[in-house]
């Protein structure tokens, strides 16, 4: 996919505030520190469009990025080990729940998994829940540049065996650092948008 323009539109706390221009949406979800923001920046060939932090849990709202005036990438708050109060994590979860259940423009969710660790229980809960909601899910394993060949093969096998029982697309194996898998991910996103 050729990216002509990408623009950060805003951060929103609930569905009543979301953009009203009725464009299709692809959401990115994953544990805190899985590399969501880095991957979005790599896909869009921008450095700081999605905010990157060394501290897990910086994405706290629904962040909308309009691409080519044709669709949105939506960066969802991370889940997992963000150092925030439990009440804040509950608020994020409710916000994500509402978004996934109520957005009529959502075409699919890119579920990110850290290739070094494989799917955590929280990743599998999300994938299972997306299946229940009948929302297409594309599984993407990040940070593959940090694995040697043997580790990559083990990671690939572990992820494939874990997700094979779910109705998902993928997995794709991606590196934000060197761009590995970027073309394949854009192709899969294009398929979801169709």
C-alpha positions in Angstrom: 0.0 0.0 0.0 1.3 3.4 -0.9 1.0 5.9 1.9 0.3 9.4 0.6 -0.8 11.0 3.8 -1.2 10.0 7.4 -2.4 12.4 10.1 -3.0 12.1 13.8 -6.7 13.1 14.3 -7.1 12.8 18.1 -7.3 10.8 21.3 -10.8 9.9 22.5 -12.1 8.5 25.8 -15.4 7.1 24.5 -17.5 6.2 21.4 -19.5 9.4 21.5 -16.4 11.5 20.7 -15.1 9.4 17.8 -14.7 10.9 14.3 -17.9 11.1 12.3 -16.6 10.7 8.8 -17.6 7.0 8.5 -14.3 5.6 7.3 -13.3 2.0 7.9 -11.1 1.3 10.9 -8.3 -1.2 11.7 -7.5 -1.3 15.4 -4.1 -2.3 16.9 -4.2 -4.1 20.2 -1.6 -5.8 22.4 0.1 -5.9 25.7 1.8 -2.8 27.0 5.4 -2.6 25.5 4.6 -5.1 22.6 5.6 -2.4 20.1 2.3 -1.1 18.9 3.3 2.5 18.5 6.6 1.6 16.9 4.9 -0.7 14.4 2.3 2.0 13.4 5.1 4.5 12.9 7.0 1.9 10.7 3.9 1.2 8.7 3.3 4.8 8.0 7.0 5.7 7.5 6.7 8.3 10.2 8.9 8.7 13.3 6.6 10.1 16.0 3.0 9.9 14.7 2.1 7.3 17.3 3.7 8.1 20.7 6.5 5.8 21.7 7.6 5.4 25.4 9.9 3.2 27.4 7.2 3.2 30.1 4.4 0.7 29.4 0.9 2.1 29.5 1.5 5.5 27.8 -1.4 4.9 25.3 -4.5 5.5 27.5 -7.1 6.6 25.0 -8.4 5.5 21.5 -5.8 7.2 19.2 -7.1 7.8 15.7 -4.7 8.2 12.7 -6.3 8.9 9.3 -4.5 7.3 6.4 -4.8 8.5 2.8 -8.2 10.0 3.7 -9.5 6.4 3.2 -9.4 4.7 6.6 -8.2 4.9 10.2 -5.6 3.1 12.2 -6.8 3.0 15.8 -4.1 2.6 18.5 -5.9 1.0 21.5 -4.5 1.2 25.1 -2.2 -1.6 25.9 -3.0 -4.3 28.5 -0.7 -6.3 30.8 2.0 -4.8 32.9 1.4 -1.1 32.6 2.2 0.5 36.0 -1.1 2.2 36.6 -3.8 1.7 39.2 -6.2 -1.2 38.8 -9.1 1.2 38.5 -7.3 2.8 35.5 -6.8 -0.6 33.8 -10.5 -1.4 34.4 -11.4 1.9 32.7 -9.2 1.1 29.7 -10.8 -2.3 29.4 -14.4 -0.9 29.5 -13.4 1.7 26.9 -11.9 -1.0 24.6 -14.9 -3.3 25.2 -17.3 -0.5 24.2 -15.3 0.3 21.2 -15.0 -3.3 19.9 -18.7 -4.0 20.5 -20.1 -0.7 19.1 -17.9 0.6 16.3 -19.8 0.0 13.0 -16.7 0.9 11.0 -14.3 -1.6 12.6 -13.0 -4.0 9.9 -10.5 -5.9 12.0 -8.1 -6.0 14.8 -4.4 -6.5 14.5 -3.5 -8.5 17.7 0.2 -8.0 18.5 2.2 -10.6 20.4 5.8 -10.3 21.4 7.6 -13.0 19.4 10.2 -13.4 22.2 7.6 -14.6 24.7 4.7 -16.0 22.6 1.0 -15.4 23.4 0.3 -14.6 27.0 -3.1 -15.4 28.6 -4.3 -11.9 28.1 -3.4 -12.2 24.3 -5.4 -15.4 24.1 -8.3 -13.8 26.0 -8.4 -11.0 23.4 -8.2 -13.3 20.4 -10.9 -15.5 21.9 -13.2 -12.6 22.6 -12.7 -11.2 19.1 -13.8 -14.6 17.8 -16.9 -14.4 20.0 -17.7 -11.0 18.6 -17.0 -12.2 15.1 -14.5 -9.4 14.5 -11.7 -10.5 12.1 -8.4 -10.8 13.9 -4.9 -10.7 12.4 -2.2 -12.0 14.7 1.2 -10.3 14.3 4.3 -11.3 16.2 6.6 -8.3 16.8 10.3 -7.8 17.6 11.5 -10.7 15.4 14.8 -8.9 14.8 15.7 -9.7 18.5 15.6 -13.5 17.8 18.3 -15.6 16.2 17.3 -18.3 13.7 16.8 -21.1 16.3 14.7 -18.8 18.6 12.7 -17.6 15.6 11.8 -21.1 14.6 10.8 -22.0 18.1 8.7 -18.9 18.5 7.0 -19.5 15.2 6.1 -23.1 16.2 4.9 -22.0 19.6 2.7 -19.2 18.3 1.2 -21.4 15.5 0.4 -24.2 17.9 -1.2 -21.8 20.4 -3.4 -19.9 18.0 -4.4 -22.7 15.5 -7.7 -23.3 17.4 -8.9 -19.7 16.8 -10.4 -18.3 13.6 -7.6 -15.8 13.0 -5.5 -14.5 10.1 -1.7 -14.9 10.3 0.5 -15.1 12.2 2.7 -12.6 10.5 6.2 -12.0 11.8 7.3 -8.3 11.9 10.2 -6.1 12.9 9.7 -2.4 13.3 13.5 -2.0 13.5 14.3 -3.4 10.0 10.9 -3.4 8.3 10.7 -7.2 8.0 7.1 -8.2 7.2 5.9 -4.7 6.5 4.7 -5.4 3.0 2.8 -8.6 4.1 1.2 -6.7 6.9 -0.1 -4.0 4.5 -1.4 -6.7 2.2 -3.3 -8.3 5.1 -4.7 -4.9 6.2 -5.8 -4.2 2.7 -7.6 -7.5 2.6 -9.4 -6.6 5.9 -10.4 -3.2 4.5 -12.0 -4.9 1.5 
